[in-house]
C-alpha cells in the first residue's frame, strides 16, 4: 500500500491492483483536503496509462469530503471523454454510502456493494 499523508483520523493509503475489468484503486483512511491530491494524481496516472475502466474501492475509507468527491467526479469525467468508466465500491452500511445518497451522486456513479460485484458486472 502506498502511504500517503497522515490525516487527523489516521493514515491514508492507496493500493492499486488489477481487477477483472481494469485497475482497482483501494483507498484506506480519510480522503480530505490533504490526501485528495494524492488520489487525484494516482487516478490521473492510471487514466493516462490508457485504462478504460477504473474501480475505486472505498470499503476501507473512513471519511471523505467535498474535495474527495470532486476528485472522483473529475476522474469519472476524464474517463468518460474517451468512452471509459469509473465505478465505486462502497459498503452499503457505511456512512460513506450516505454521503453519496445525500449529494445524489449515487445516481451519477455506478456503485457496487463489494469488489466481487464490481468484478462481475464491470460497470454494466
Rosetta blueprint (number, residue, H / E / L):
1 X L
2 X E
3 X E
4 X E
5 X E
6 X E
7 X E
8 X L
9 X L
10 X E
11 X E
12 X E
13 X E
14 X E
15 X E
16 X E
17 X E
18 X E
19 X E
20 X L
21 X L
22 X E
23 X E
24 X E
25 X E
26 X E
27 X E
28 X E
29 X E
30 X E
31 X E
32 X L
33 X L
34 X L
35 X L
36 X H
37 X H
38 X H
39 X H
40 X H
41 X H
42 X H
43 X H
44 X H
45 X H
46 X H
47 X H
48 X H
49 X L
50 X L
51 X L
52 X L
53 X E
54 X E
55 X E
56 X E
57 X E
58 X E
59 X E
60 X E
61 X E
62 X E
63 X E
64 X E
65 X L
66 X H
67 X H
68 X H
69 X H
70 X H
71 X H
72 X H
73 X H
74 X H
75 X H
76 X H
77 X H
78 X H
79 X H
80 X H
81 X L
82 X L
83 X L
84 X L
85 X E
86 X E
87 X E
88 X E
89 X E
90 X L
91 X L
92 X L
93 X L
94 X L
95 X H
96 X H
97 X H
98 X H
99 X H
100 X H
101 X H
102 X H
103 X L
104 X L
105 X H
106 X H
107 X H
108 X L
109 X L
110 X E
111 X E
112 X E
113 X L
114 X L
115 X H
116 X H
117 X H
118 X H
119 X H
120 X H
121 X H
122 X L
123 X L
124 X L
